[in-house]
Amino acid sequence: MQTRAAIVTGGGRGIGRAISLALARDGRSVAVADLLVDEARAVAAEIADAGGSAVAVVLDVTDPASVLAGVGMATGALGPLEILVNNAGWDELRPFTDTDERFWERVLDVNFKGALRMTHALLPAMVARGFGRIVSIGSDAGRVGSSLESVYAGAKGGLIAFTKTIARESARDGVTANTVCPGPTDTPMIASIAAAGDDAERVIGAMTRAVPMRRLARPEEVAAAVAFFASEDASFITGQTLSVSGGLTMA
């Protein structure tokens, strides 16, 4: 397999960490991009200890200057970035009527506009080289809706549509764009969202019962789907949306 460089936003923990490790196992060099610099460095060190190539990059997807600086640092360390994983995300469980403009802006800035910024920074060079893999982490919330996640669901639905459009625009240029939609997954973000309410155990229990397999996904299971879309074997697959959700969404 040809060595190619990847950048994973939110790569320092949870699903992002699992994706970074999976890509490294596939022989990719990986820029672990995150605001959580200590966690990003730990993942990069884990990859290096296993014989891979990785660099930790401080990157805030809500800041255009930080995106450009992080992409520049990653490119300088690893060479051309041919795989982009838009993984960075954030949410809190709130009824829509309890949200406000400030909340909307943060959810959209991280979950939707962050992916726009990263794709805008990397897509032109992918097109020029005639190769690229863009994998965005959506959510089943963006496919079927999710109570207490109205703005997040809207952002993820927008990300799915955006990714399909990039797939159409880049189909003749050797660039594919696909979306992986996790269902409830055992991650620090899910734990923090649940803990923000009055009864974290009840919230996690409800999430688990909603899944036909009656368990949360493991980050590694989501990462396996991302690694496939990022692979050479997925060269004729673009514009697709794949749920990794234990049967929560079947479409």
N, C-alpha and C positions, 0 to 999 in steps of 0.2 A: 504494500500500500504506500502511495506517495505521501511524504510528510507534508502536512498542511497546517497552517497556524489558525487557531480559533480564538475567539474572545467570547467570554461568558459573563454577561452582566449579572450582578447579584450572585457571583460565583463563590462567595465565601462560606455559605452555609446552606443547609436544607437541600432543596432540589438543585440549586446552582452548584453546590459542592459536588453532588452526585454526578451532575452533567460534566463538570470539569474532570473528574476522575475517569468517567467513562470515555470521554474523548481522548484523554491521555493514554488509556489502555488500548485504544484503537490506533495509537501511533501519532496522534496530533500533538503539536506543541500548543500550549494553552495559556492565554492571558486571563488570569482570574481577576475580574474587574469588580470592585465593590467599594462602598463607603466604609465598610468594616475592614479596615486595612489589616488588623491583626489576624482576623479570620482568613482573609485572602492570602496572606503570607503563609499561614499554616497549611492551607490547601496546596499552594505552590510548592511548599517544602515536602509535603506528602507525595506529590507527583514526582519531584526530583529524587526523593529517597527510593522510589520504585523504579528509577531509571529513566524517567521521562523528562520532558523539557517544559518548564512553566515559569511564568513571571507574575507577580502580584502587581496590580495596577489600581491606584486610587481613582475612582470614577463615580461621579454623581450624574445619573441619567437625566436629572431635572435641570442641569446647568449646561448650556451649550458649550461654554468655554471648557468645562471639565471633560465633556465628551471628546472634544477635539484634542485636548491635551492627553487624555488617556489613550485614545486611539493612536496618537503619535508615539507615545511611550511604548505601547505594545508592538507597534510596527517596527520601531527602532530595535527592540529587543528580539523579536521573533521573525521579522520579515513580513511580507504581505499577508494581511488577514483575509483568509478565504472562507472562513466559517464564522458566522455571527449567530449567537444564541441570545435572544432578547428574553431574559429571565427575570430581571429585577421587578419586584412587585411590592405592593403595600395595600392594606385595607383595615378597616374596623367594622364590626357588625353594628349597624345602626338602621332603624326605620328611616325611610326616605324623609319623612316629615321632621326628623330630628337632625337632618344634615343642613349645611349651609354652603355658601359660595366658597368659603375657604377650604372646607372639606372636599367639595367637588374638585377644586383646582389641584389639590394634592393628589387625589386618587387618579385623576386624568393625567397629571404631569408625570407620575411614576409609571403607571401601568400602560398608558397609551402614547403620550408624547415622548416618553423616554425611548420607546422602540422606534418612533419616527426619527428622532435625532440620531440614534445609532445607525439605522438603515441609511439615512441620508449621508452620513459620514463615510460609509463603507461601500455602498452599492456602486458608485461610479467606477471605482477601481476594480471591483469584481467584473463589471461589464467589460471594462477595457481588457482584462486578462482572459475573459471568456470562461470564467469559472467562479462559482460562488454557491454557498449554501446558507440560507437564512432560515432559522428555526425560531419561531416565537412561541413563548409559553402563554397560552390562553387560559381558559378555565371552562369547565362545564357550565359555570354561571353565565358565561357569555353565549352559550348555546341554548339554554332552556330557562334562564333566570334563576335567581336564588334569593329567598327571603332575607332581608336585612343586608343585602349586598347590591342594592339597585345601581349605584354609581359604578361600583366595581364591575358588575355584570355588563353595564353599558360600555365601559372602557374595554373590557375583554371582547365583547361583541364587535366593537370597532376595530380592535386589533385583528380579529379573524378576517373581517372584510378588507382591511388594509393589506394583510398578507396575501390574500387571494389576488388583489389588484397588482401588487408587486410581482406576483408570479406571472400574471398575464403580460405585464410590461416587459419582463426580463426573460420570457420563455425562449426567445431566439438567441440569447446572449450567454447561454451556459450557466445561468443562475436559477436555482430553484428556491422557492419560498413556501414553507409549510408551517402549520400550527399544531402543537401538541397541547391538548386540554386535560390537565389533571382533574380528577375528582378530589374529594377530601384526602389530604396526604399528611402523613405524620411528619410535620416540619415545625421549626421554631415559630414561624409566622402563624400557623394554625393554633399552636399552643398559646401564643400571646393574644390572638384574637379571642379565643375562648376564655382566657383568664381575665380579659377586660370586662366580661359580664359578671353577673351575680353567681352563676353556677357553671363553672367550666366543665365539670364532669358531665352535667346534663347536656351541654352543647355538643361535646365530643361524642357522647352516646347517641344523640340524635343524628349526627353526621354518619356515624357508623351504621346505624339501623337503616339509613336511607340507601346504603350500598347493597346490592344483591349478594355480594360476597361477604357481607357483614364484617368488614374490616377497612381500615384506612390503607391507602396505598403507601408503599415504601418509596422514598426518593429514588432509589436505584431502579425501580420499575418505570418511573417516568423518564429517567435518564436513558434507559435502553431505547425508548422510542425516539428520543432526540438524536442519539448516536446513529440510529439507522437513517433518519432523514439527512444527517450530515455526511453520510457515507457515499462512496463512489457507487455503491449498489442502488442508490435511490435516484440515479440520474434522470429517470423518466417519470418521476413522481413530483408534482408541483401543484400548488394551490389547494392542498388537502388539509383537512382538519381531523385529527385523530384523538379520540378520547381515551385516556388511560384512567379508568374510573371504576373498575370492578363491575361494570354493567349498569352504572348509574344512568348513563346516557347511551342509548343504542340507536345510532343513526349515522 
